[in-house]
Structure formats: C-alpha cells, structure tokens
Amino acid sequence: MNRLVLAIVVGLFVFIDVAPAFAQHETLLVAQQQRRRTLFDLLFGDDQQQAPVEQPRQQPRQQPRQQPAPRASLPPPKPQIEKAEGATRLAVFGDSLAVDLAKALERFYAEDPNLVVIGQGVGSSGFVRDDYFDWDKTIGEQIAADSFDLAVVIIGINDRQDIGSYKALSEPWNTAYQARIADFLGQLRAARKPVIWVGLPPMAKGDYSTAMTQISNIQKLASFSGGAEFLDIYERFLGEDGKYSSYGPDVSGQNALMRKDDGIHFSAAGSDKLAFYLSQTIRTFYRGSGVSVAVSDPLLGTDAAAMLRPPYQGIGQVRLLEVAGAVIPLSRAPQRAGELLTASGGAAGPGFTLDQLVSAPVGRVDAFGVGIDPAASGVENAGGR
C-alpha cells in the first residue's frame, strides 16, 4: 500500500517536470508544420528547431482616385478691335485670288484699328470677259463713290481666253489686254489712288504656268506705265529646285502647304505668307494713320532732270533717283517716286505709254532691260525728250 502511494507521488513529480517540455515540443511541432518546407528541410530533415517566421501583414491596396479627363476646348477668341472712324480703307480688287488675299489681309491687320480691309474680289472675273464682269467700269464706279483709299490688285487666272477674234496671248490680244489694264490704272492714277499690283505665282501645270507668266509680265509693264507699284511674287513660291512646289516655309519658317489641290489658288498659310510680303509694300503708303500721297520733285531744277523722260513710275524710279544723286533732307521722309512731277509741270504728268517704254533705246537709263537696239533698228539715242 505504501509502495503504491509512493509510486503515485513519484509519477506526479515526473509528470510535472515533463509536461512543460512536452508542451514546448508540441508547440515546436505545430510551428514546424506551419513553417514552409524548404530544400534544406528535404535534405537534412525537420528536426532542427527554427524560430517561426512571422509573415508580414499585407496592407489593403488603396484604389487610386479616378482623375477626371481634361476636356479639350478652343482657345478663347481674340478681342475684336474696333476700327477707327477715319481708318484707312484698303480695297482688294481681282478674281478668286483676291478673295483669299483679302481674308489673309484681314487676319494680318485684325489688331490694327487704323486700317480696314475691303474685299472686292469677284470669282471667275478678269480683264478678258468684260461681258461677264467689267472691271474698267467697276473701278470708275468705286472711285466715284470714294469707297477706298488704297487699292491692291491681283487678277489674271481666268484671262487665258480669246478677246473677240483675237487668239489668247497673240500680239493683237496683248495690245487689247494692255489697253484694258491701262484704262483701269489710268482712272486710279487720275483719282490719285495709290495702287499695288500683285503679280501671279507659278502654277502646277506647265503650259498654264507659262501663260500666267506672260500675262503677269504684261501686267508688270502696264503697272510701270500706269504709276502702280508692282509686287513680283513668282520666285517667293518656287521650291528649292526652282520649280512649282505645293509646300514651302510659312511666315514662321515652318514647312507648310502653300497651295490648294488645284495647283492655282493659295492655301490659308500661303495667303498669309502673301499678305506678309504685301504688307512690306503697303508700308510704303500706309503709316498707321493714313495714306501718304504727297507730291514732290527732288530733281526739279537739277541737271538730272534733263536726263529723264516723263517720270518712270514705280520701284525702278527709286533706283534711278539713287543713281542720279537726288538729295533728300534727313529731316523729312522721302516721298514715293510714283508721286513725282514732271520737270515742266505743276500737276501730275500723264505718265507714258507702253510703246514709249518698249521703244526706249538699250543703254538709256529708262530702258529697264526691255529697250530696242539702236544699231539694229536705226533709232538714235537722243538722250531724252
């Protein structure tokens, strides 16, 4: 009996000592079972005690806030500049080229309160079909109405047509065409309206471009005779190879489409480029508050006056004055050569005819590269009349 009690007491002490170790062993087994088995465990067993690896808690991923997509919008329109009551009125006459040019000039001078552009272009018009639209009659009506101060003309793309029985671009046709332009410019000259005539650009089709070049040359000679400034734009719209090109540098220097698909008209960028070139010539007359048309004759009473025929009108006269050595005081702005008086008069001279221009002998200062050869024609170089 005593042995039984002793055995029970000893067993209790053993259980008390072993229970913590047994519990620790069970905890280790559970931890090992929970631990991920590795290649080391497969090779060497799981009997090595390792500290349980605490798995980091994954934070719940926050959904990014959806930003509202930006909405495209047009830039705010520029404020409309109200034109001054006495603003200079620049009228653009001509065919459909004039229609596009007028729009470009409106854009160019949109913020200038002292200049207003008046589009007077008529599509499909010209100097040939006066039965469709008579420009000589129309310009007289506009002058009588005093509807403009400064005229810009660009026309001719519809003029490769017969005039009555005269075949287009033949000698009789040239004479008739020149006469109509001379009448047009004569009315403007008599009304003392400054004129800038814009030449024609190169065209895509070769034969058509050749015809337009011939027409533009006739217009150039007529402008010289009629007292108009002539703006030659042909080379401004050629490609790098010297041929027609639909593309070219725009006013900012970037390559852009200059012409429309028909190979005739200007694109918006091309019209803006033309308007920029034209503005340089417009500055000759328009000074921000009006048109300068004062008359002066710096050669009157000088030896140079005896060298001149009735004064050549246009840019060439400026070069002629430079050669002749005309002295203009620095205290005043030089006047336009197209506004000079003849040496004998007190009123504006009538200019001179195209026949007089063409018949000027080669070598004389007013021949301008289109004179005749005295040796070949028997014409003496009389020096001037």
C-alpha beads as a LAMMPS data file, in Angstrom:
LAMMPS data file: protein, C-alpha beads

385 atoms
384 bonds

1 atom types
1 bond types

-500.0 500.0 xlo xhi
-500.0 500.0 ylo yhi
-500.0 500.0 zlo zhi

Masses

1 110.0

Atoms # bond

1 1 1 0.000 0.000 0.000
2 1 1 2.813 2.322 0.945
3 1 1 4.628 1.392 -2.253
4 1 1 1.590 2.215 -4.312
5 1 1 1.264 5.651 -2.739
6 1 1 4.978 6.261 -3.243
7 1 1 4.740 5.328 -6.890
8 1 1 1.820 7.681 -7.428
9 1 1 3.703 10.547 -5.768
10 1 1 6.809 9.926 -7.897
11 1 1 4.683 9.791 -11.020
12 1 1 3.113 13.122 -10.248
13 1 1 6.542 14.711 -9.852
14 1 1 7.704 13.244 -13.197
15 1 1 4.563 14.477 -14.970
16 1 1 5.048 17.957 -13.560
17 1 1 8.655 18.041 -14.815
18 1 1 7.916 16.561 -18.241
19 1 1 4.679 18.425 -19.054
20 1 1 6.330 21.792 -19.914
21 1 1 8.867 20.098 -22.181
22 1 1 6.105 18.079 -23.807
23 1 1 4.061 21.208 -24.355
24 1 1 7.084 23.018 -25.785
25 1 1 7.734 20.085 -28.112
26 1 1 4.135 20.140 -29.280
27 1 1 4.352 23.882 -29.918
28 1 1 7.563 23.394 -31.910
29 1 1 5.935 20.652 -33.974
30 1 1 2.988 22.894 -34.753
31 1 1 5.331 25.772 -35.689
32 1 1 7.383 23.441 -37.921
33 1 1 4.251 22.177 -39.560
34 1 1 3.161 25.755 -40.126
35 1 1 6.630 26.729 -41.426
36 1 1 7.077 26.404 -45.141
37 1 1 9.224 23.410 -46.024
38 1 1 12.477 24.287 -47.818
39 1 1 15.062 22.398 -49.824
40 1 1 17.251 22.298 -46.677
41 1 1 14.419 20.576 -44.804
42 1 1 14.084 17.937 -47.522
43 1 1 17.841 17.180 -47.444
44 1 1 18.510 17.265 -43.705
45 1 1 15.118 16.729 -42.131
46 1 1 12.872 18.818 -39.978
47 1 1 14.464 18.005 -36.611
48 1 1 16.347 21.358 -36.404
49 1 1 14.488 23.881 -34.368
50 1 1 13.919 27.159 -36.145
51 1 1 12.093 30.221 -34.987
52 1 1 8.762 30.620 -36.646
53 1 1 8.855 33.195 -39.408
54 1 1 6.310 35.893 -38.891
55 1 1 4.519 36.653 -42.118
56 1 1 4.174 40.417 -42.751
57 1 1 0.686 41.601 -42.889
58 1 1 -0.370 42.820 -46.277
59 1 1 -1.874 46.224 -46.200
60 1 1 -5.034 46.529 -48.231
61 1 1 -4.235 48.215 -51.559
62 1 1 -5.885 51.546 -51.926
63 1 1 -7.633 52.137 -55.190
64 1 1 -6.246 55.275 -56.979
65 1 1 -8.706 58.037 -57.316
66 1 1 -10.023 58.473 -60.808
67 1 1 -8.969 61.902 -62.082
68 1 1 -11.494 63.490 -64.429
69 1 1 -10.187 63.507 -68.018
70 1 1 -9.316 67.013 -69.236
71 1 1 -11.786 68.372 -71.727
72 1 1 -10.456 69.920 -74.902
73 1 1 -11.662 73.365 -75.761
74 1 1 -10.986 76.014 -78.346
75 1 1 -8.674 78.866 -77.372
76 1 1 -10.512 81.991 -76.351
77 1 1 -11.165 84.263 -79.308
78 1 1 -9.075 87.376 -79.621
79 1 1 -10.935 90.510 -78.719
80 1 1 -12.345 92.294 -81.726
81 1 1 -10.524 95.532 -82.368
82 1 1 -12.918 98.283 -83.293
83 1 1 -11.689 100.168 -86.326
84 1 1 -11.244 103.890 -86.025
85 1 1 -13.772 106.112 -87.721
86 1 1 -11.163 107.544 -90.085
87 1 1 -9.316 104.264 -90.689
88 1 1 -7.519 103.816 -93.996
89 1 1 -9.630 101.745 -96.384
90 1 1 -7.618 99.150 -98.275
91 1 1 -9.624 97.576 -101.099
92 1 1 -8.534 94.294 -102.718
93 1 1 -9.695 94.022 -106.333
94 1 1 -9.420 90.980 -108.582
95 1 1 -10.543 87.407 -109.094
96 1 1 -10.722 84.490 -106.631
97 1 1 -7.059 85.053 -105.712
98 1 1 -8.143 88.455 -104.427
99 1 1 -10.891 86.835 -102.346
100 1 1 -8.344 84.697 -100.468
101 1 1 -5.844 87.544 -100.195
102 1 1 -8.439 89.869 -98.675
103 1 1 -9.181 87.326 -95.948
104 1 1 -5.467 86.982 -95.197
105 1 1 -5.046 90.750 -95.008
106 1 1 -7.993 90.936 -92.631
107 1 1 -6.172 88.468 -90.372
108 1 1 -2.900 90.366 -90.706
109 1 1 -4.416 93.759 -89.812
110 1 1 -7.038 92.433 -87.388
111 1 1 -5.463 94.273 -84.445
112 1 1 -4.721 97.488 -86.303
113 1 1 -7.545 99.957 -85.617
114 1 1 -6.341 102.328 -88.309
115 1 1 -6.688 100.062 -91.350
116 1 1 -9.758 98.241 -92.605
117 1 1 -9.621 95.696 -95.440
118 1 1 -12.426 95.727 -98.000
119 1 1 -12.679 92.554 -100.076
120 1 1 -13.701 93.415 -103.637
121 1 1 -12.728 90.154 -105.344
122 1 1 -15.099 88.598 -107.881
123 1 1 -14.579 84.914 -108.688
124 1 1 -14.178 83.921 -112.375
125 1 1 -13.641 87.559 -113.350
126 1 1 -10.809 89.119 -115.337
127 1 1 -9.962 91.685 -117.989
128 1 1 -10.967 89.431 -120.903
129 1 1 -14.656 88.674 -120.272
130 1 1 -15.943 92.194 -119.715
131 1 1 -19.372 90.883 -120.709
132 1 1 -19.284 88.792 -117.507
133 1 1 -17.752 91.488 -115.294
134 1 1 -16.372 94.828 -116.456
135 1 1 -13.526 95.881 -114.194
136 1 1 -12.873 99.155 -116.016
137 1 1 -16.473 100.231 -115.450
138 1 1 -16.496 98.955 -111.860
139 1 1 -13.344 100.780 -110.800
140 1 1 -14.823 104.026 -112.112
141 1 1 -17.915 103.470 -110.012
142 1 1 -15.851 102.719 -106.903
143 1 1 -13.747 105.838 -107.417
144 1 1 -16.881 107.946 -107.836
145 1 1 -18.261 106.513 -104.594
146 1 1 -14.939 107.191 -102.834
147 1 1 -15.134 103.732 -101.294
148 1 1 -11.404 103.161 -100.705
149 1 1 -8.077 104.906 -100.106
150 1 1 -5.545 102.328 -101.270
151 1 1 -6.007 99.649 -103.947
152 1 1 -4.444 96.185 -104.139
153 1 1 -4.978 94.224 -107.353
154 1 1 -4.336 90.549 -108.083
155 1 1 -6.036 89.128 -111.160
156 1 1 -5.432 87.095 -114.292
157 1 1 -6.012 83.390 -113.673
158 1 1 -9.140 83.477 -115.869
159 1 1 -7.659 85.594 -118.669
160 1 1 -6.238 82.898 -120.944
161 1 1 -9.205 83.362 -123.276
162 1 1 -9.743 84.940 -126.649
163 1 1 -10.694 88.603 -126.833
164 1 1 -13.222 88.734 -129.621
165 1 1 -11.468 87.407 -132.730
166 1 1 -8.018 87.744 -131.136
167 1 1 -6.482 84.447 -130.112
168 1 1 -5.331 84.327 -126.496
169 1 1 -1.798 85.659 -125.967
170 1 1 -1.355 86.656 -129.602
171 1 1 0.070 90.075 -130.495
172 1 1 -3.343 91.676 -131.147
173 1 1 -4.598 90.093 -127.947
174 1 1 -1.666 91.563 -125.999
175 1 1 -2.474 95.036 -127.319
176 1 1 -6.149 94.779 -126.388
177 1 1 -5.338 93.343 -122.953
178 1 1 -2.824 96.116 -122.225
179 1 1 -5.376 98.746 -123.231
180 1 1 -7.918 97.438 -120.730
181 1 1 -5.391 97.423 -117.906
182 1 1 -4.170 100.890 -118.901
183 1 1 -7.732 102.203 -118.710
184 1 1 -8.148 100.600 -115.277
185 1 1 -4.924 102.108 -113.920
186 1 1 -5.485 105.429 -115.665
187 1 1 -8.668 106.002 -113.711
188 1 1 -6.890 105.231 -110.441
189 1 1 -3.989 107.485 -111.322
190 1 1 -6.307 110.364 -112.213
191 1 1 -8.094 109.904 -108.877
192 1 1 -4.723 109.855 -107.074
193 1 1 -5.388 106.447 -105.587
194 1 1 -2.185 104.523 -104.782
195 1 1 -2.137 101.060 -106.376
196 1 1 -0.168 97.920 -105.565
197 1 1 -0.437 95.337 -108.323
198 1 1 0.473 91.800 -107.232
199 1 1 1.950 89.531 -109.896
200 1 1 0.867 85.947 -110.431
201 1 1 2.595 82.969 -108.774
202 1 1 3.856 79.819 -110.543
203 1 1 1.198 77.255 -111.375
204 1 1 1.274 73.458 -111.180
205 1 1 0.597 72.761 -114.876
206 1 1 3.459 73.814 -117.110
207 1 1 1.560 75.260 -120.076
208 1 1 -0.861 77.124 -117.829
209 1 1 2.017 78.478 -115.734
210 1 1 3.737 79.737 -118.885
211 1 1 0.555 81.571 -119.927
212 1 1 0.168 83.118 -116.464
213 1 1 3.787 84.288 -116.567
214 1 1 3.151 86.028 -119.892
215 1 1 0.015 87.686 -118.522
216 1 1 1.873 88.746 -115.380
217 1 1 4.631 90.324 -117.494
218 1 1 2.041 92.352 -119.389
219 1 1 0.606 93.497 -116.080
220 1 1 4.085 94.447 -114.898
221 1 1 4.719 96.692 -117.908
222 1 1 1.259 98.219 -117.544
223 1 1 1.964 98.922 -113.860
224 1 1 5.216 100.659 -114.753
225 1 1 3.385 102.843 -117.241
226 1 1 0.322 103.466 -115.076
227 1 1 2.086 104.579 -111.907
228 1 1 1.412 101.454 -109.824
229 1 1 3.795 99.566 -107.581
230 1 1 4.289 96.008 -108.875
231 1 1 4.963 93.219 -106.393
232 1 1 6.590 90.247 -108.123
233 1 1 5.899 87.130 -106.030
234 1 1 6.858 84.441 -108.568
235 1 1 10.148 83.361 -107.008
236 1 1 8.717 83.562 -103.495
237 1 1 6.580 80.494 -104.173
238 1 1 9.070 78.273 -106.010
239 1 1 10.569 75.136 -104.490
240 1 1 14.249 74.671 -103.736
241 1 1 14.714 73.210 -107.209
242 1 1 13.324 76.343 -108.815
243 1 1 10.096 74.654 -109.850
244 1 1 6.499 74.732 -108.685
245 1 1 6.018 73.354 -105.191
246 1 1 2.850 72.958 -103.149
247 1 1 4.869 73.271 -99.928
248 1 1 7.210 75.891 -98.588
249 1 1 8.167 77.843 -95.468
250 1 1 5.322 79.753 -93.873
251 1 1 5.637 83.086 -92.076
252 1 1 7.155 81.315 -89.048
253 1 1 9.665 79.352 -91.134
254 1 1 7.891 76.012 -90.800
255 1 1 7.272 73.888 -93.870
256 1 1 3.571 74.130 -94.704
257 1 1 1.110 73.625 -97.545
258 1 1 1.192 76.818 -99.603
259 1 1 -1.194 75.969 -102.424
260 1 1 -4.541 74.263 -102.796
261 1 1 -5.025 70.968 -104.603
262 1 1 -5.918 72.695 -107.875
263 1 1 -2.344 73.978 -108.173
264 1 1 -3.628 77.533 -108.706
265 1 1 -5.003 79.065 -105.521
266 1 1 -3.228 79.728 -102.245
267 1 1 -3.949 77.801 -99.076
268 1 1 -4.594 79.718 -95.859
269 1 1 -0.883 79.515 -94.988
270 1 1 0.063 80.593 -98.496
271 1 1 -2.341 83.528 -98.374
272 1 1 -0.930 84.586 -95.005
273 1 1 2.579 84.451 -96.444
274 1 1 1.485 86.582 -99.398
275 1 1 -0.181 89.051 -97.034
276 1 1 3.091 89.350 -95.112
277 1 1 5.068 90.130 -98.267
278 1 1 2.406 92.586 -99.362
279 1 1 2.440 94.350 -96.000
280 1 1 6.041 95.410 -96.640
281 1 1 4.920 97.283 -99.749
282 1 1 1.781 98.616 -98.065
283 1 1 4.054 100.279 -95.522
284 1 1 5.311 102.455 -98.354
285 1 1 1.921 104.199 -98.395
286 1 1 0.255 103.362 -95.106
287 1 1 1.929 104.727 -91.992
288 1 1 -0.552 103.687 -89.339
289 1 1 -2.902 106.599 -89.582
290 1 1 -3.390 107.296 -93.261
291 1 1 -2.090 107.070 -96.796
292 1 1 0.778 109.261 -97.907
293 1 1 0.218 110.694 -101.388
294 1 1 2.099 113.990 -101.163
295 1 1 3.700 115.225 -104.389
296 1 1 7.328 116.309 -104.640
297 1 1 10.036 116.620 -107.264
298 1 1 13.551 116.412 -105.787
299 1 1 15.073 116.584 -109.289
300 1 1 13.360 119.822 -110.305
301 1 1 15.990 122.396 -111.267
302 1 1 18.891 119.928 -111.329
303 1 1 20.962 118.572 -114.196
304 1 1 19.488 115.113 -113.543
305 1 1 16.062 116.385 -114.575
306 1 1 17.278 116.809 -118.149
307 1 1 18.140 113.102 -118.293
308 1 1 14.604 111.958 -117.648
309 1 1 11.678 111.423 -119.881
310 1 1 8.232 111.799 -118.295
311 1 1 8.893 110.144 -114.970
312 1 1 9.058 106.398 -114.683
313 1 1 6.588 105.268 -112.043
314 1 1 7.457 102.507 -109.637
315 1 1 10.340 100.925 -107.762
316 1 1 12.725 101.422 -110.677
317 1 1 12.413 105.195 -110.301
318 1 1 13.770 104.940 -106.778
319 1 1 16.903 103.262 -108.136
320 1 1 17.083 105.905 -110.853
321 1 1 16.975 108.683 -108.272
322 1 1 19.775 106.995 -106.355
323 1 1 21.926 106.881 -109.484
324 1 1 21.087 110.487 -110.295
325 1 1 22.151 111.528 -106.801
326 1 1 18.944 113.157 -105.634
327 1 1 19.476 114.740 -102.223
328 1 1 16.609 114.470 -99.760
329 1 1 16.933 116.172 -96.369
330 1 1 17.045 113.801 -93.407
331 1 1 14.511 115.976 -91.606
332 1 1 11.640 114.648 -93.717
333 1 1 10.614 111.253 -95.021
334 1 1 11.321 110.731 -98.730
335 1 1 8.216 110.698 -100.918
336 1 1 7.330 107.995 -103.387
337 1 1 8.889 108.153 -106.823
338 1 1 5.467 107.483 -108.269
339 1 1 4.359 110.863 -106.971
340 1 1 6.959 112.982 -108.756
341 1 1 6.012 115.830 -111.036
342 1 1 7.422 116.333 -114.477
343 1 1 10.162 118.938 -114.733
344 1 1 7.863 121.314 -116.534
345 1 1 4.617 120.997 -114.659
346 1 1 2.720 121.870 -111.609
347 1 1 0.332 118.933 -111.975
348 1 1 0.913 115.224 -112.118
349 1 1 2.141 114.101 -115.515
350 1 1 0.155 111.639 -117.575
351 1 1 2.911 109.006 -117.447
352 1 1 3.950 107.420 -120.717
353 1 1 2.662 104.671 -122.929
354 1 1 3.916 101.120 -123.140
355 1 1 5.104 101.835 -126.671
356 1 1 7.370 104.560 -125.290
357 1 1 8.701 102.200 -122.662
358 1 1 9.449 99.397 -125.086
359 1 1 10.975 101.731 -127.692
360 1 1 13.496 103.261 -125.279
361 1 1 16.955 102.504 -126.756
362 1 1 19.175 99.997 -124.979
363 1 1 21.645 101.713 -122.704
364 1 1 19.463 104.646 -121.803
365 1 1 18.504 104.868 -118.123
366 1 1 14.813 104.333 -118.797
367 1 1 15.141 101.239 -120.974
368 1 1 14.946 98.887 -117.949
369 1 1 16.037 95.849 -119.914
370 1 1 13.242 95.975 -122.488
371 1 1 14.595 98.620 -124.879
372 1 1 15.466 98.197 -128.524
373 1 1 18.927 98.029 -130.048
374 1 1 19.685 101.314 -131.860
375 1 1 22.174 99.582 -134.174
376 1 1 19.569 97.055 -135.236
377 1 1 16.654 99.464 -135.596
378 1 1 18.342 102.623 -136.732
379 1 1 16.988 104.544 -133.736
380 1 1 19.402 107.144 -132.385
381 1 1 19.945 107.536 -128.699
382 1 1 18.690 111.066 -128.319
383 1 1 19.218 111.104 -124.566
384 1 1 15.668 112.102 -123.618
385 1 1 12.704 114.230 -124.506

Bonds

1 1 1 2
2 1 2 3
3 1 3 4
4 1 4 5
5 1 5 6
6 1 6 7
7 1 7 8
8 1 8 9
9 1 9 10
10 1 10 11
11 1 11 12
12 1 12 13
13 1 13 14
14 1 14 15
15 1 15 16
16 1 16 17
17 1 17 18
18 1 18 19
19 1 19 20
20 1 20 21
21 1 21 22
22 1 22 23
23 1 23 24
24 1 24 25
25 1 25 26
26 1 26 27
27 1 27 28
28 1 28 29
29 1 29 30
30 1 30 31
31 1 31 32
32 1 32 33
33 1 33 34
34 1 34 35
35 1 35 36
36 1 36 37
37 1 37 38
38 1 38 39
39 1 39 40
40 1 40 41
41 1 41 42
42 1 42 43
43 1 43 44
44 1 44 45
45 1 45 46
46 1 46 47
47 1 47 48
48 1 48 49
49 1 49 50
50 1 50 51
51 1 51 52
52 1 52 53
53 1 53 54
54 1 54 55
55 1 55 56
56 1 56 57
57 1 57 58
58 1 58 59
59 1 59 60
60 1 60 61
61 1 61 62
62 1 62 63
63 1 63 64
64 1 64 65
65 1 65 66
66 1 66 67
67 1 67 68
68 1 68 69
69 1 69 70
70 1 70 71
71 1 71 72
72 1 72 73
73 1 73 74
74 1 74 75
75 1 75 76
76 1 76 77
77 1 77 78
78 1 78 79
79 1 79 80
80 1 80 81
81 1 81 82
82 1 82 83
83 1 83 84
84 1 84 85
85 1 85 86
86 1 86 87
87 1 87 88
88 1 88 89
89 1 89 90
90 1 90 91
91 1 91 92
92 1 92 93
93 1 93 94
94 1 94 95
95 1 95 96
96 1 96 97
97 1 97 98
98 1 98 99
99 1 99 100
100 1 100 101
101 1 101 102
102 1 102 103
103 1 103 104
104 1 104 105
105 1 105 106
106 1 106 107
107 1 107 108
108 1 108 109
109 1 109 110
110 1 110 111
111 1 111 112
112 1 112 113
113 1 113 114
114 1 114 115
115 1 115 116
116 1 116 117
117 1 117 118
118 1 118 119
119 1 119 120
120 1 120 121
121 1 121 122
122 1 122 123
123 1 123 124
124 1 124 125
125 1 125 126
126 1 126 127
127 1 127 128
128 1 128 129
129 1 129 130
130 1 130 131
131 1 131 132
132 1 132 133
133 1 133 134
134 1 134 135
135 1 135 136
136 1 136 137
137 1 137 138
138 1 138 139
139 1 139 140
140 1 140 141
141 1 141 142
142 1 142 143
143 1 143 144
144 1 144 145
145 1 145 146
146 1 146 147
147 1 147 148
148 1 148 149
149 1 149 150
150 1 150 151
151 1 151 152
152 1 152 153
153 1 153 154
154 1 154 155
155 1 155 156
156 1 156 157
157 1 157 158
158 1 158 159
159 1 159 160
160 1 160 161
161 1 161 162
162 1 162 163
163 1 163 164
164 1 164 165
165 1 165 166
166 1 166 167
167 1 167 168
168 1 168 169
169 1 169 170
170 1 170 171
171 1 171 172
172 1 172 173
173 1 173 174
174 1 174 175
175 1 175 176
176 1 176 177
177 1 177 178
178 1 178 179
179 1 179 180
180 1 180 181
181 1 181 182
182 1 182 183
183 1 183 184
184 1 184 185
185 1 185 186
186 1 186 187
187 1 187 188
188 1 188 189
189 1 189 190
190 1 190 191
191 1 191 192
192 1 192 193
193 1 193 194
194 1 194 195
195 1 195 196
196 1 196 197
197 1 197 198
198 1 198 199
199 1 199 200
200 1 200 201
201 1 201 202
202 1 202 203
203 1 203 204
204 1 204 205
205 1 205 206
206 1 206 207
207 1 207 208
208 1 208 209
209 1 209 210
210 1 210 211
211 1 211 212
212 1 212 213
213 1 213 214
214 1 214 215
215 1 215 216
216 1 216 217
217 1 217 218
218 1 218 219
219 1 219 220
220 1 220 221
221 1 221 222
222 1 222 223
223 1 223 224
224 1 224 225
225 1 225 226
226 1 226 227
227 1 227 228
228 1 228 229
229 1 229 230
230 1 230 231
231 1 231 232
232 1 232 233
233 1 233 234
234 1 234 235
235 1 235 236
236 1 236 237
237 1 237 238
238 1 238 239
239 1 239 240
240 1 240 241
241 1 241 242
242 1 242 243
243 1 243 244
244 1 244 245
245 1 245 246
246 1 246 247
247 1 247 248
248 1 248 249
249 1 249 250
250 1 250 251
251 1 251 252
252 1 252 253
253 1 253 254
254 1 254 255
255 1 255 256
256 1 256 257
257 1 257 258
258 1 258 259
259 1 259 260
260 1 260 261
261 1 261 262
262 1 262 263
263 1 263 264
264 1 264 265
265 1 265 266
266 1 266 267
267 1 267 268
268 1 268 269
269 1 269 270
270 1 270 271
271 1 271 272
272 1 272 273
273 1 273 274
274 1 274 275
275 1 275 276
276 1 276 277
277 1 277 278
278 1 278 279
279 1 279 280
280 1 280 281
281 1 281 282
282 1 282 283
283 1 283 284
284 1 284 285
285 1 285 286
286 1 286 287
287 1 287 288
288 1 288 289
289 1 289 290
290 1 290 291
291 1 291 292
292 1 292 293
293 1 293 294
294 1 294 295
295 1 295 296
296 1 296 297
297 1 297 298
298 1 298 299
299 1 299 300
300 1 300 301
301 1 301 302
302 1 302 303
303 1 303 304
304 1 304 305
305 1 305 306
306 1 306 307
307 1 307 308
308 1 308 309
309 1 309 310
310 1 310 311
311 1 311 312
312 1 312 313
313 1 313 314
314 1 314 315
315 1 315 316
316 1 316 317
317 1 317 318
318 1 318 319
319 1 319 320
320 1 320 321
321 1 321 322
322 1 322 323
323 1 323 324
324 1 324 325
325 1 325 326
326 1 326 327
327 1 327 328
328 1 328 329
329 1 329 330
330 1 330 331
331 1 331 332
332 1 332 333
333 1 333 334
334 1 334 335
335 1 335 336
336 1 336 337
337 1 337 338
338 1 338 339
339 1 339 340
340 1 340 341
341 1 341 342
342 1 342 343
343 1 343 344
344 1 344 345
345 1 345 346
346 1 346 347
347 1 347 348
348 1 348 349
349 1 349 350
350 1 350 351
351 1 351 352
352 1 352 353
353 1 353 354
354 1 354 355
355 1 355 356
356 1 356 357
357 1 357 358
358 1 358 359
359 1 359 360
360 1 360 361
361 1 361 362
362 1 362 363
363 1 363 364
364 1 364 365
365 1 365 366
366 1 366 367
367 1 367 368
368 1 368 369
369 1 369 370
370 1 370 371
371 1 371 372
372 1 372 373
373 1 373 374
374 1 374 375
375 1 375 376
376 1 376 377
377 1 377 378
378 1 378 379
379 1 379 380
380 1 380 381
381 1 381 382
382 1 382 383
383 1 383 384
384 1 384 385
